[in-house]
């Protein structure tokens, strides 16, 4: 099976044999993808002219209706998406749900948020007097970009990775061209195929290129926006592309992230202690730790670190690792051999600075799977006794089921360790000490996009360290890419251009007739 690209309103196969997608449990070939021969310039031009042009004839509310129709189509095909996830990602039922159901839920949220917005642009703030008599004023507006939202996505979320970006882009009236990560492009391509067949969106509003992005970046313009999820190395390549630099193309990046979970000094034997243990095990094993928001570093008071390690190890020992087709399995494989090798290499670097408390066996036997053909990494917990004097534990992100406990001797040291990640998507604080919660939260805030605080009062009601909620910010500074996604309707800002009109009140009033008040998208 060879997956086609959908560009210029047509399905087109790329030239040549392309890249082969595999089942990471069996090593079986599943499909091939290629973008060779696809005219990227023509694809972008068509999307701008036909897709964005038609979308912007509609109001935000009308575009929200389109999102709701996409939800119906995806919901009807949910079972088939789960099967593709199991085959191409080695996903367990929980893994597939996290991706597929997360995508559908995000679209539902944006359909609901956009429904009340009757207008075609956004009025940003109050009028500003520019004359003593008021006959000359200024008013800021936000108008949708006239280009294309080009998505270059990561392999770990082929469903959610598309729709969490596409929901605010389409709601803004900007056409989408997605380039999914090659190893797991099947699910993204299938979802696009289903939406295209349903004839929900205008021609050109949704395009997909499977395989290499090739010269895509050489044809984006100042009217477009690039949204990338992946490695910091690839992010640098995008940012320094000559054409991107020449046209000052807007870019949103979500890159590497050494996320931390912090146990308060009061927490030994308390509810927050148990909450953290459960959360660490969940984050290490869900999607086999292949989540940009997963816990990589566990900061604990030195006197509690070993007890925490024992508690986490005990729970990890009960997790069945292997073929997700076995109902008992709760942790599946990494997506391919390249990711497996990368994770094992990263683990070797951590092993030089930390001791293994659980796992780490490169020759372990996964359930119902051939170790030689499959792509498993055993869940591994480490302990680094001197984290402030160590490098790898604060710099190397192992994108798999691996986490390291870092003992600290004071709240200030805990804050310093969390910030050693050089910018992260998320951190969590588990404590009942109000002073520590406040100090830790404010201390790490400059280095994190999201901070979850769990205590006895919150209990199991928190949404999860690694769970990205569509109404809350997803993104982080520094190493994490300095980008911002979601956060409810705030995400629309990425796909709009701010401008100011200086004129008489009658002109401003006339332009404002089709405008939604900015307060509606900031609440």
Secondary structure, 3 states (H helix, E strand, C coil): CEECEEECCEEECCCCCCEEEECCCCCCEEEEECCCCCCHHHHHHHHHHHHHHHHCCCCHHHHHHHHHHHHHHHHHCHHHHHHHHHHHHCCCHHHHHHHHHHHHHHHHHHHHHHHCCCCCEEEEEEEEECCCCCCCEEEEEEEECCCEEEEECCCCCCCHHHHHHHHHHHHHCCEEEEECCHHHHHHHHHHHHHHHHCCCCCCCCEEECCCCCCCHHHHCCCCCEEEEECCHHHHHHHHCCHHHHHCCCEEEEECCCCEEEEECCCCCCCHHHHHHHHHHHHHHHHHHHCCCCCEEEEEEECCCHHHHHHHHHHHHHCCCEECCCCCCCCECCCCCHHHHHHHHHHHHHHHCCCEEEECCCCCCCCECCCCCCCCCCCCEEEEECCHHHCCHHHHCCCCCCEEEEEEECCHHHHHHHHHCCCCEEEEEEECCCHHHHHHHHHHHHHHEEEEEEECCCCHHHCCCCCCCCCCCEECCCHHHCCCCEECHHHHHHHHEEEEEEEECHHHHHHHHCCEEEHHHHCC
